[in-house]
Amino acid sequence: MAFLQVNVYSNVLEMEVSMNVLLPQTTHKKIGTVTQGVTEDVPVLYLLHGMGGNHSVWERRTSIERYASIYQLAVVMPSTDLGFYTDTTYDMNYWTFLSEELPKIVHELFPQITYKREKTYAAGLSMGGYGALKLGLRKPEMFAAVASLSGALILNNVDALLTTRKAAYWEGIFGPLDQIKGSANDPMTMVEELAASKDEAPRFFLACGTEDFLYPASQFMAAKLAEKDWAVTFEDGPGEHNWIFWDHWIQRVLEWMLKGN
C-alpha cells in the first residue's frame, strides 16, 4: 500500500485541508506484506475521524493500512476539524465539503479510484459514525454500504450534548438546541426522509462496545433502521469508547463491507 499525505485547497471551506490516503500498490517485499496493485476502478472507503481527531488519527491508532491491503482498498481519511460533518451556523460548510467537493477532489487527484456506487463505502467512529450514517442516509445514490462505530447517533438529548461541550459549540454547529429534533441534521429525520423518497438505501452496519456511553444510541438507531426493512447489521461486544475497540472492529467492518457478510 502507498500512504499519501495530501494537502488540498477546498473552495467550499475556503481553506487548505489535509487528508491521508491509502492506495493499493504492487510490492514484493522480502520482509513484510506483499501486495498487488490495482490501476483502475479501485474500491474506496471514506473513513471519518471523531471529536478530537483529524486526518492522521486512524493511521496512528490502528493498523488500517495493513487491513485495507487485504482487500486492495483505497482509504480516504479527511480532516474536518470539530465541524460534526455539518454545514455549520458559523459558515463553515463541512457537510458540503464532505459529501460533494471531497469526492470530486479525490477523483481528480486519483483517477484510478472507482466512480461506482457498488464499490464506494463510508465508515467512522463517534462523531465520524454520525458522519458516515449521514452520508448513507442523505447520499444513498453514492454509497453501497456505511458503518458507524460507537456513533453519536442521537442529538436531541440536550443534557447529554452539554456533558461533552458547552452550548456555544453545539449552537455553532446546529443552531438553537431545541430545534435540532426534526431538522435536516437529526438522524431520525434523515431516516424518515430516505424512507419516504423510496430511493435504494445502502447497507448499514452499527457496532458499539457494551460499556460505551453511546451504546444505547447505536441500539436505538439500529432498531429504527431495521423498521424500514433495510439491510441492517448490529453487533456489539465488550469495550469502551476507545481505540482498542475501534482497531478491532474496523477489521470486522471491512470484512462486512467487502465480503458482504
Backbone as CSV, one residue per row, in Angstrom:
resi,resn,N_x,N_y,N_z,CA_x,CA_y,CA_z,C_x,C_y,C_z
1,MET,0.847,-1.209,0.000,0.000,0.000,0.000,0.875,1.250,0.000
2,ALA,0.420,2.241,-0.714,1.064,3.551,-0.669,0.307,4.422,0.331
3,PHE,1.066,5.161,1.126,0.485,6.078,2.110,0.823,7.491,1.688
4,LEU,-0.211,8.287,1.406,-0.002,9.637,0.902,-0.577,10.660,1.866
5,GLN,0.209,11.674,2.173,-0.235,12.799,2.979,-0.547,13.946,2.022
6,VAL,-1.812,14.317,1.939,-2.287,15.212,0.885,-2.794,16.511,1.495
7,ASN,-2.369,17.622,0.901,-2.892,18.930,1.278,-3.521,19.557,0.042
8,VAL,-4.787,19.922,0.160,-5.510,20.488,-0.975,-6.231,21.750,-0.521
9,TYR,-6.661,22.530,-1.504,-7.475,23.703,-1.186,-8.933,23.360,-1.408
10,SER,-9.760,23.674,-0.426,-11.198,23.481,-0.536,-11.853,24.798,-0.910
11,ASN,-12.508,24.810,-2.071,-13.249,26.002,-2.464,-14.487,26.201,-1.594
12,VAL,-15.021,25.105,-1.072,-16.202,25.191,-0.215,-15.854,25.814,1.133
13,LEU,-14.773,25.326,1.737,-14.369,25.810,3.060,-13.496,27.069,2.970
14,GLU,-12.976,27.347,1.765,-12.085,28.474,1.543,-10.860,28.405,2.445
15,MET,-10.255,27.196,2.488,-9.068,26.988,3.305,-8.340,25.734,2.842
16,GLU,-7.106,25.604,3.250,-6.355,24.391,2.996,-6.881,23.267,3.888
17,VAL,-6.975,22.086,3.333,-7.491,20.922,4.045,-6.504,19.774,3.892
18,SER,-6.330,19.000,4.950,-5.424,17.848,4.918,-6.221,16.556,4.887
19,MET,-5.668,15.575,4.198,-6.226,14.228,4.240,-5.102,13.232,4.004
20,ASN,-5.261,12.057,4.579,-4.370,10.946,4.306,-5.092,9.963,3.402
21,VAL,-4.361,9.378,2.476,-4.943,8.470,1.501,-4.082,7.215,1.411
22,LEU,-4.728,6.062,1.447,-4.077,4.784,1.206,-4.483,4.293,-0.173
23,LEU,-3.495,3.882,-0.965,-3.763,3.367,-2.308,-3.056,2.030,-2.499
24,PRO,-3.741,1.078,-3.122,-3.075,-0.198,-3.414,-1.849,0.020,-4.308
25,GLN,-0.784,-0.663,-3.973,0.460,-0.581,-4.734,1.066,-1.973,-4.819
26,THR,1.590,-2.319,-5.968,2.264,-3.612,-6.103,3.594,-3.573,-5.366
27,THR,3.784,-4.479,-4.423,5.043,-4.565,-3.685,5.496,-6.014,-3.598
28,HIS,6.804,-6.212,-3.638,7.403,-7.539,-3.495,8.475,-7.428,-2.410
29,LYS,8.053,-7.685,-1.187,8.937,-7.482,-0.047,9.510,-8.802,0.450
30,LYS,10.770,-8.787,0.815,11.357,-9.949,1.474,10.857,-10.059,2.910
31,ILE,10.625,-8.911,3.514,10.086,-8.867,4.877,8.905,-7.914,4.869
32,GLY,7.755,-8.374,5.323,6.582,-7.512,5.363,5.481,-8.032,4.474
33,THR,4.537,-7.152,4.140,3.341,-7.537,3.403,3.554,-7.355,1.908
34,VAL,3.385,-8.422,1.150,3.406,-8.358,-0.302,1.997,-7.993,-0.774
35,THR,1.877,-6.985,-1.629,0.559,-6.547,-2.074,0.508,-6.451,-3.589
36,GLN,-0.708,-6.537,-4.112,-0.966,-6.417,-5.541,-1.618,-5.078,-5.817
37,GLY,-1.058,-4.307,-6.721,-1.620,-3.010,-7.052,-2.819,-3.121,-7.970
38,VAL,-3.650,-2.101,-7.967,-4.798,-2.006,-8.858,-4.726,-0.634,-9.523
39,THR,-4.900,-0.595,-10.828,-4.696,0.661,-11.542,-5.978,1.304,-12.029
40,GLU,-7.123,0.641,-11.868,-8.382,1.246,-12.272,-9.534,0.670,-11.470
41,ASP,-10.595,1.479,-11.325,-11.818,1.057,-10.644,-11.548,0.521,-9.241
42,VAL,-10.681,1.216,-8.489,-10.290,0.783,-7.156,-11.424,1.086,-6.170
43,PRO,-11.894,0.114,-5.398,-12.913,0.407,-4.383,-12.373,1.379,-3.356
44,VAL,-13.270,2.189,-2.780,-12.809,3.258,-1.889,-13.671,3.324,-0.640
45,LEU,-12.999,3.570,0.473,-13.649,3.800,1.765,-13.310,5.198,2.240
46,TYR,-14.340,6.002,2.498,-14.161,7.292,3.157,-14.268,7.037,4.654
47,LEU,-13.144,7.232,5.369,-13.026,6.840,6.771,-12.901,8.093,7.630
48,LEU,-13.877,8.313,8.502,-14.040,9.590,9.192,-13.594,9.519,10.645
49,HIS,-12.988,10.596,11.108,-12.495,10.674,12.488,-13.574,11.180,13.433
50,GLY,-13.303,11.055,14.733,-14.209,11.540,15.752,-13.753,12.869,16.325
51,MET,-14.457,13.339,17.358,-14.083,14.576,18.030,-12.691,14.421,18.630
52,GLY,-11.876,15.431,18.443,-10.510,15.379,18.957,-9.532,14.749,17.995
53,GLY,-10.036,14.159,16.899,-9.163,13.524,15.919,-8.957,14.410,14.701
54,ASN,-8.193,13.875,13.748,-8.030,14.548,12.465,-7.693,13.498,11.413
55,HIS,-7.181,13.925,10.273,-6.908,13.022,9.169,-5.868,11.957,9.492
56,SER,-5.081,12.170,10.521,-3.982,11.246,10.825,-4.336,10.157,11.831
57,VAL,-5.468,10.299,12.513,-5.680,9.502,13.717,-5.927,8.022,13.425
58,TRP,-6.638,7.697,12.345,-6.854,6.277,12.028,-5.537,5.580,11.699
59,GLU,-4.668,6.277,10.998,-3.369,5.691,10.642,-2.494,5.528,11.878
60,ARG,-2.589,6.448,12.829,-1.732,6.425,14.007,-2.203,5.445,15.068
61,ARG,-3.522,5.264,15.179,-4.075,4.489,16.288,-4.493,3.072,15.924
62,THR,-4.555,2.772,14.616,-4.944,1.431,14.185,-3.979,0.931,13.127
63,SER,-4.208,-0.288,12.673,-3.428,-0.859,11.564,-4.252,-0.841,10.285
64,ILE,-4.966,0.271,10.026,-5.856,0.349,8.886,-5.126,0.093,7.572
65,GLU,-3.881,0.513,7.456,-3.142,0.287,6.211,-2.988,-1.205,5.930
66,ARG,-2.652,-1.955,6.947,-2.500,-3.404,6.776,-3.838,-4.063,6.501
67,TYR,-4.884,-3.624,7.194,-6.200,-4.221,6.987,-6.723,-3.935,5.575
68,ALA,-6.532,-2.695,5.086,-7.033,-2.331,3.763,-6.295,-3.065,2.656
69,SER,-5.027,-3.389,2.885,-4.237,-4.055,1.842,-4.810,-5.421,1.492
70,ILE,-5.470,-6.065,2.436,-6.058,-7.386,2.190,-7.098,-7.305,1.082
71,TYR,-7.778,-6.168,0.996,-8.905,-6.014,0.074,-8.563,-5.140,-1.132
72,GLN,-7.305,-4.712,-1.260,-6.914,-3.798,-2.343,-7.853,-2.596,-2.367
73,LEU,-8.012,-2.005,-1.203,-8.982,-0.947,-0.964,-8.281,0.391,-0.780
74,ALA,-8.733,1.415,-1.495,-8.284,2.769,-1.226,-9.040,3.309,-0.015
75,VAL,-8.346,4.069,0.814,-8.957,4.653,2.007,-8.651,6.146,2.023
76,VAL,-9.699,6.943,2.101,-9.564,8.396,2.149,-9.952,8.862,3.546
77,MET,-9.014,9.526,4.213,-9.209,9.950,5.601,-9.067,11.464,5.681
78,PRO,-10.163,12.212,5.560,-10.103,13.677,5.565,-10.138,14.245,6.979
79,SER,-9.633,15.456,7.107,-9.779,16.203,8.356,-10.925,17.186,8.218
80,THR,-11.847,17.125,9.166,-12.976,18.061,9.157,-13.102,18.789,10.494
81,ASP,-12.010,18.840,11.237,-11.975,19.580,12.493,-13.106,19.118,13.415
82,LEU,-13.720,20.049,14.119,-14.834,19.726,15.015,-16.170,20.140,14.400
83,GLY,-16.249,20.068,13.072,-17.419,20.547,12.363,-18.589,19.603,12.336
84,PHE,-18.459,18.426,12.910,-19.542,17.448,13.036,-20.198,17.120,11.696
85,TYR,-19.400,17.201,10.632,-19.873,16.800,9.302,-21.186,17.497,8.950
86,THR,-21.200,18.799,9.232,-22.421,19.605,9.116,-22.077,20.953,8.497
87,ASP,-23.000,21.521,7.730,-22.887,22.912,7.313,-23.260,23.775,8.515
88,THR,-22.264,24.334,9.170,-22.451,24.950,10.475,-23.098,26.323,10.372
89,THR,-23.610,26.778,11.498,-24.195,28.113,11.539,-23.123,29.190,11.475
90,TYR,-21.844,28.829,11.726,-20.776,29.816,11.636,-20.103,29.808,10.259
91,ASP,-20.859,29.344,9.253,-20.481,29.497,7.848,-19.273,28.650,7.449
92,MET,-19.127,27.475,8.069,-18.142,26.501,7.609,-18.919,25.265,7.150
93,ASN,-18.948,25.049,5.849,-19.833,24.048,5.268,-19.117,22.698,5.134
94,TYR,-18.924,22.061,6.275,-18.211,20.786,6.294,-19.010,19.676,5.602
95,TRP,-20.335,19.707,5.700,-21.139,18.683,5.047,-21.020,18.788,3.527
96,THR,-21.123,19.985,3.004,-20.984,20.166,1.558,-19.596,19.763,1.091
97,PHE,-18.582,20.098,1.875,-17.230,19.670,1.538,-17.135,18.154,1.483
98,LEU,-17.627,17.481,2.528,-17.505,16.029,2.622,-18.301,15.320,1.541
99,SER,-19.528,15.721,1.343,-20.441,14.952,0.505,-20.399,15.322,-0.970
100,GLU,-19.919,16.518,-1.284,-19.915,16.955,-2.679,-18.514,17.268,-3.204
101,GLU,-17.777,18.103,-2.492,-16.479,18.530,-3.022,-15.403,17.458,-2.878
102,LEU,-15.347,16.799,-1.725,-14.270,15.841,-1.486,-14.238,14.725,-2.528
103,PRO,-15.369,14.079,-2.865,-15.290,13.036,-3.901,-14.759,13.568,-5.229
104,LYS,-15.088,14.797,-5.592,-14.580,15.381,-6.835,-13.073,15.584,-6.763
105,ILE,-12.579,16.038,-5.621,-11.137,16.202,-5.444,-10.437,14.859,-5.537
106,VAL,-11.008,13.857,-4.872,-10.404,12.515,-4.882,-10.325,11.975,-6.304
107,HIS,-11.390,12.118,-7.083,-11.372,11.599,-8.439,-10.444,12.395,-9.345
108,GLU,-10.292,13.676,-9.072,-9.363,14.492,-9.858,-7.917,14.075,-9.608
109,LEU,-7.585,13.848,-8.356,-6.198,13.535,-8.000,-5.856,12.066,-8.170
110,PHE,-6.860,11.194,-8.009,-6.625,9.752,-8.054,-7.627,9.107,-9.018
111,PRO,-7.388,9.234,-10.310,-8.377,8.762,-11.297,-8.592,7.261,-11.299
112,GLN,-7.713,6.508,-10.628,-7.920,5.058,-10.552,-9.011,4.667,-9.565
113,ILE,-9.450,5.599,-8.727,-10.487,5.294,-7.737,-11.855,5.233,-8.422
114,THR,-12.645,4.276,-8.012,-13.920,3.991,-8.660,-14.905,5.152,-8.591
115,TYR,-15.774,5.206,-9.587,-16.937,6.078,-9.571,-18.201,5.291,-9.229
116,LYS,-18.079,3.989,-9.093,-19.254,3.131,-8.955,-19.783,3.122,-7.524
117,ARG,-21.095,3.265,-7.397,-21.733,3.193,-6.086,-21.436,1.879,-5.397
118,GLU,-21.507,0.778,-6.130,-21.373,-0.539,-5.515,-19.971,-0.813,-4.976
119,LYS,-19.036,0.092,-5.230,-17.671,-0.085,-4.724,-17.218,1.108,-3.878
120,THR,-18.192,1.906,-3.408,-17.893,3.085,-2.614,-18.537,2.942,-1.230
121,TYR,-17.755,3.224,-0.177,-18.182,2.952,1.191,-17.804,4.128,2.106
122,ALA,-18.440,4.178,3.271,-18.100,5.175,4.289,-18.167,4.522,5.660
123,ALA,-17.291,4.957,6.544,-17.295,4.475,7.933,-16.679,5.548,8.809
124,GLY,-16.968,5.472,10.089,-16.376,6.415,11.016,-16.668,6.031,12.442
125,LEU,-15.995,6.708,13.365,-16.178,6.442,14.783,-16.710,7.681,15.485
126,SER,-17.619,7.469,16.436,-18.166,8.535,17.282,-18.752,9.649,16.413
127,MET,-18.192,10.844,16.422,-18.655,11.900,15.532,-18.596,11.438,14.081
128,GLY,-17.563,10.686,13.749,-17.439,10.149,12.398,-18.458,9.072,12.096
129,GLY,-18.940,8.379,13.135,-20.032,7.436,12.939,-21.297,8.156,12.524
130,TYR,-21.525,9.320,13.122,-22.633,10.173,12.700,-22.435,10.603,11.247
131,GLY,-21.216,11.019,10.908,-20.942,11.466,9.550,-21.148,10.373,8.519
132,ALA,-20.706,9.149,8.829,-20.865,8.037,7.897,-22.340,7.692,7.711
133,LEU,-23.095,7.644,8.818,-24.526,7.368,8.717,-25.217,8.463,7.904
134,LYS,-24.813,9.694,8.107,-25.384,10.821,7.369,-25.130,10.676,5.871
135,LEU,-23.931,10.243,5.500,-23.640,10.008,4.086,-24.563,8.940,3.514
136,GLY,-24.770,7.875,4.265,-25.636,6.810,3.784,-27.081,7.233,3.648
137,LEU,-27.556,8.057,4.577,-28.961,8.456,4.585,-29.266,9.601,3.627
138,ARG,-28.311,10.512,3.460,-28.576,11.689,2.626,-27.963,11.590,1.237
139,LYS,-27.027,10.658,1.048,-26.418,10.443,-0.263,-26.464,8.959,-0.615
140,PRO,-27.638,8.346,-0.567,-27.710,6.899,-0.791,-27.308,6.491,-2.203
141,GLU,-27.396,7.431,-3.152,-27.011,7.118,-4.518,-25.496,6.981,-4.685
142,MET,-24.732,7.370,-3.663,-23.276,7.346,-3.756,-22.642,6.153,-3.065
143,PHE,-23.326,5.556,-2.070,-22.680,4.588,-1.194,-23.408,3.256,-1.180
144,ALA,-22.626,2.184,-1.329,-23.187,0.834,-1.249,-23.411,0.411,0.186
145,ALA,-22.538,0.874,1.089,-22.623,0.462,2.486,-21.935,1.503,3.353
146,VAL,-22.463,1.679,4.569,-21.860,2.597,5.533,-21.825,1.929,6.901
147,ALA,-20.845,2.331,7.713,-20.680,1.716,9.028,-20.410,2.781,10.080
148,SER,-21.058,2.619,11.214,-20.877,3.508,12.357,-20.326,2.700,13.526
149,LEU,-19.177,3.118,14.035,-18.593,2.518,15.234,-18.761,3.502,16.390
150,SER,-19.472,3.080,17.414,-19.679,3.931,18.594,-20.235,5.292,18.191
151,GLY,-21.183,5.300,17.288,-21.640,6.538,16.689,-22.427,7.442,17.620
152,ALA,-22.236,8.755,17.429,-23.050,9.765,18.121,-24.300,9.961,17.278
153,LEU,-25.305,9.122,17.481,-26.423,8.999,16.549,-27.728,9.574,17.063
154,ILE,-27.735,10.073,18.285,-28.924,10.734,18.828,-28.501,12.118,19.311
155,LEU,-29.070,13.160,18.721,-28.624,14.527,19.001,-29.670,15.372,19.715
156,ASN,-30.846,14.811,19.981,-31.906,15.643,20.567,-31.928,15.614,22.089
157,ASN,-30.939,14.968,22.706,-30.822,14.984,24.163,-29.837,16.095,24.542
158,VAL,-30.381,17.257,24.826,-29.539,18.429,25.072,-28.633,18.220,26.268
159,ASP,-29.133,17.637,27.334,-28.319,17.424,28.535,-27.103,16.562,28.220
160,ALA,-27.289,15.535,27.380,-26.175,14.669,27.015,-25.147,15.426,26.187
161,LEU,-25.606,16.261,25.279,-24.678,17.058,24.471,-23.828,17.960,25.355
162,LEU,-24.449,18.551,26.369,-23.756,19.525,27.208,-22.748,18.889,28.149
163,THR,-22.779,17.572,28.282,-21.735,16.908,29.067,-20.439,16.803,28.280
164,THR,-20.506,17.017,26.962,-19.330,16.886,26.094,-18.697,18.230,25.774
165,ARG,-19.533,19.190,25.349,-19.055,20.534,25.015,-20.089,21.552,25.487
166,LYS,-19.662,22.811,25.586,-20.564,23.878,26.010,-21.613,24.152,24.942
167,ALA,-22.700,24.788,25.375,-23.809,25.074,24.468,-23.354,25.897,23.267
168,ALA,-22.404,26.805,23.470,-21.946,27.659,22.368,-21.393,26.833,21.211
169,TYR,-20.711,25.763,21.538,-20.176,24.883,20.482,-21.306,24.265,19.683
170,TRP,-22.239,23.622,20.366,-23.324,22.928,19.679,-24.205,23.902,18.894
171,GLU,-24.438,25.089,19.448,-25.228,26.085,18.732,-24.486,26.579,17.497
172,GLY,-23.172,26.618,17.569,-22.375,26.989,16.406,-22.474,25.962,15.296
173,ILE,-22.652,24.711,15.665,-22.802,23.648,14.675,-24.230,23.602,14.148
174,PHE,-25.192,23.452,15.046,-26.560,23.106,14.661,-27.572,24.237,14.784
175,GLY,-27.202,25.316,15.456,-28.182,26.353,15.743,-28.843,26.105,17.091
176,PRO,-30.007,26.706,17.354,-30.672,26.528,18.654,-30.866,25.058,18.982
177,LEU,-30.494,24.685,20.193,-30.501,23.273,20.558,-31.894,22.684,20.578
178,ASP,-32.888,23.493,20.893,-34.248,22.965,20.924,-34.836,22.766,19.528
179,GLN,-34.046,23.100,18.499,-34.509,22.928,17.125,-33.765,21.826,16.371
180,ILE,-32.890,21.104,17.066,-32.174,20.010,16.395,-33.155,18.909,15.995
181,LYS,-34.035,18.541,16.911,-35.010,17.492,16.615,-35.891,17.919,15.448
182,GLY,-35.957,17.061,14.448,-36.763,17.356,13.279,-36.043,18.144,12.201
183,SER,-34.799,18.546,12.472,-34.046,19.322,11.484,-33.349,18.399,10.490
184,ALA,-32.740,18.986,9.480,-32.039,18.204,8.460,-30.828,17.475,9.026
185,ASN,-30.347,17.880,10.196,-29.193,17.240,10.813,-29.570,16.179,11.841
186,ASP,-30.845,15.987,12.078,-31.337,14.983,13.013,-31.359,13.622,12.310
187,PRO,-30.600,12.628,12.804,-30.591,11.328,12.133,-31.971,10.728,11.917
188,MET,-32.874,10.916,12.852,-34.208,10.352,12.679,-34.959,11.028,11.531
189,THR,-34.747,12.310,11.346,-35.346,12.998,10.203,-34.782,12.434,8.906
190,MET,-33.478,12.187,8.883,-32.848,11.613,7.691,-33.429,10.239,7.374
191,VAL,-33.656,9.430,8.406,-34.229,8.099,8.208,-35.601,8.215,7.552
192,GLU,-36.447,9.079,8.075,-37.800,9.219,7.554,-37.801,9.786,6.143
193,GLU,-36.897,10.719,5.873,-36.853,11.309,4.537,-36.382,10.297,3.498
194,LEU,-35.391,9.473,3.840,-34.942,8.452,2.894,-36.034,7.417,2.666
195,ALA,-36.717,7.020,3.734,-37.807,6.049,3.587,-38.914,6.603,2.694
196,ALA,-39.238,7.875,2.845,-40.293,8.485,2.047,-39.889,8.643,0.587
197,SER,-38.594,8.785,0.343,-38.123,9.008,-1.027,-38.200,7.770,-1.902
198,LYS,-38.218,6.595,-1.277,-38.216,5.316,-1.979,-36.899,5.035,-2.695
199,ASP,-35.881,5.862,-2.466,-34.568,5.586,-3.030,-33.973,4.341,-2.385
200,GLU,-33.094,3.685,-3.100,-32.454,2.489,-2.556,-31.497,2.869,-1.433
201,ALA,-31.673,2.286,-0.273,-30.803,2.564,0.864,-29.536,1.719,0.761
202,PRO,-28.423,2.216,1.284,-27.230,1.379,1.377,-27.400,0.330,2.469
203,ARG,-26.467,-0.588,2.549,-26.421,-1.484,3.686,-25.853,-0.707,4.880
204,PHE,-26.351,-1.015,6.074,-25.917,-0.329,7.287,-25.290,-1.319,8.260
205,PHE,-24.185,-0.895,8.884,-23.533,-1.681,9.937,-23.310,-0.755,11.122
206,LEU,-23.790,-1.161,12.295,-23.573,-0.408,13.521,-22.972,-1.337,14.561
207,ALA,-21.940,-0.853,15.240,-21.324,-1.621,16.318,-20.937,-0.673,17.441
208,CYS,-21.013,-1.178,18.665,-20.650,-0.362,19.816,-20.276,-1.275,20.971
209,GLY,-19.352,-0.819,21.787,-18.977,-1.563,22.973,-20.061,-1.524,24.029
210,THR,-20.254,-2.628,24.715,-21.336,-2.705,25.692,-21.083,-1.817,26.908
211,GLU,-19.845,-1.386,27.116,-19.533,-0.460,28.216,-19.433,0.987,27.738
212,ASP,-19.728,1.241,26.483,-19.634,2.577,25.893,-20.870,3.392,26.264
213,PHE,-20.670,4.661,26.607,-21.805,5.514,26.970,-22.741,5.762,25.794
214,LEU,-22.277,5.510,24.573,-23.120,5.681,23.389,-23.780,4.376,22.939
215,TYR,-23.646,3.338,23.723,-24.244,2.047,23.350,-25.756,2.145,23.116
216,PRO,-26.526,2.810,23.991,-27.972,2.893,23.742,-28.303,3.587,22.423
217,ALA,-27.495,4.562,22.015,-27.768,5.268,20.766,-27.634,4.338,19.571
218,SER,-26.609,3.488,19.571,-26.437,2.542,18.466,-27.556,1.512,18.448
219,GLN,-27.930,1.014,19.615,-29.047,0.073,19.688,-30.323,0.691,19.119
220,PHE,-30.620,1.896,19.552,-31.839,2.580,19.129,-31.842,2.804,17.625
221,MET,-30.735,3.313,17.083,-30.690,3.613,15.666,-30.765,2.349,14.823
222,ALA,-30.094,1.291,15.248,-30.165,0.028,14.511,-31.605,-0.457,14.415
223,ALA,-32.353,-0.334,15.506,-33.751,-0.763,15.504,-34.588,0.101,14.567
224,LYS,-34.340,1.409,14.552,-35.108,2.305,13.691,-34.806,2.032,12.214
225,LEU,-33.570,1.769,11.888,-33.206,1.444,10.507,-33.855,0.125,10.079
226,ALA,-33.834,-0.840,10.981,-34.415,-2.154,10.664,-35.915,-2.058,10.436
227,GLU,-36.576,-1.126,11.105,-38.023,-0.942,10.925,-38.387,-0.595,9.484
228,LYS,-37.420,-0.042,8.741,-37.676,0.353,7.353,-37.417,-0.794,6.377
229,ASP,-37.121,-1.972,6.915,-36.818,-3.150,6.095,-35.571,-2.961,5.243
230,TRP,-34.638,-2.167,5.751,-33.348,-2.013,5.091,-32.393,-3.098,5.605
231,ALA,-31.317,-3.299,4.895,-30.305,-4.278,5.305,-29.463,-3.672,6.426
232,VAL,-29.687,-4.126,7.641,-29.030,-3.559,8.823,-28.363,-4.671,9.620
233,THR,-27.107,-4.453,9.971,-26.386,-5.354,10.855,-25.991,-4.589,12.102
234,PHE,-26.387,-5.096,13.263,-25.956,-4.506,14.533,-25.182,-5.558,15.309
235,GLU,-23.976,-5.212,15.721,-23.145,-6.122,16.502,-22.541,-5.361,17.670
236,ASP,-22.315,-6.070,18.751,-21.685,-5.451,19.906,-20.706,-6.429,20.531
237,GLY,-20.031,-5.962,21.535,-19.075,-6.787,22.256,-18.474,-5.974,23.376
238,PRO,-17.692,-6.606,24.229,-17.075,-5.874,25.327,-16.219,-4.728,24.795
239,GLY,-16.315,-3.576,25.446,-15.489,-2.468,25.001,-16.029,-1.125,25.430
240,GLU,-15.124,-0.166,25.485,-15.461,1.199,25.841,-15.246,2.103,24.623
241,HIS,-15.304,3.393,24.843,-15.180,4.381,23.776,-13.695,4.662,23.554
242,ASN,-12.998,3.709,22.925,-11.550,3.861,22.799,-11.012,3.103,21.578
243,TRP,-9.728,3.283,21.330,-9.101,2.733,20.134,-8.901,1.228,20.202
244,ILE,-8.897,0.667,21.371,-8.835,-0.802,21.466,-10.046,-1.394,20.761
245,PHE,-11.209,-0.824,21.040,-12.429,-1.293,20.402,-12.411,-0.995,18.917
246,TRP,-12.067,0.216,18.515,-12.170,0.613,17.104,-11.159,-0.106,16.226
247,ASP,-9.960,-0.351,16.728,-8.975,-1.091,15.932,-9.461,-2.508,15.662
248,HIS,-10.084,-3.111,16.644,-10.607,-4.469,16.451,-11.794,-4.468,15.486
249,TRP,-12.727,-3.531,15.656,-13.971,-3.596,14.910,-13.877,-3.045,13.507
250,ILE,-12.881,-2.220,13.206,-12.733,-1.782,11.816,-12.368,-2.971,10.930
251,GLN,-11.730,-3.975,11.497,-11.455,-5.186,10.725,-12.752,-5.902,10.372
252,ARG,-13.671,-5.956,11.304,-14.974,-6.569,11.051,-15.765,-5.739,10.029
253,VAL,-15.662,-4.429,10.113,-16.339,-3.560,9.158,-15.866,-3.847,7.737
254,LEU,-14.562,-3.937,7.541,-14.030,-4.196,6.203,-14.482,-5.557,5.686
255,GLU,-14.480,-6.555,6.543,-14.963,-7.866,6.139,-16.423,-7.790,5.711
256,TRP,-17.240,-7.101,6.496,-18.662,-6.977,6.187,-18.870,-6.200,4.891
257,MET,-18.126,-5.108,4.711,-18.294,-4.288,3.516,-17.862,-5.009,2.242
258,LEU,-16.674,-5.585,2.288,-16.064,-6.114,1.072,-16.485,-7.547,0.765
259,LYS,-16.846,-8.301,1.782,-17.295,-9.675,1.558,-18.805,-9.801,1.616
260,GLY,-19.469,-8.764,2.124,-20.926,-8.764,2.139,-21.542,-9.644,3.183
261,ASN,-20.798,-9.918,4.284,-21.369,-10.754,5.349,-20.793,-10.349,6.696
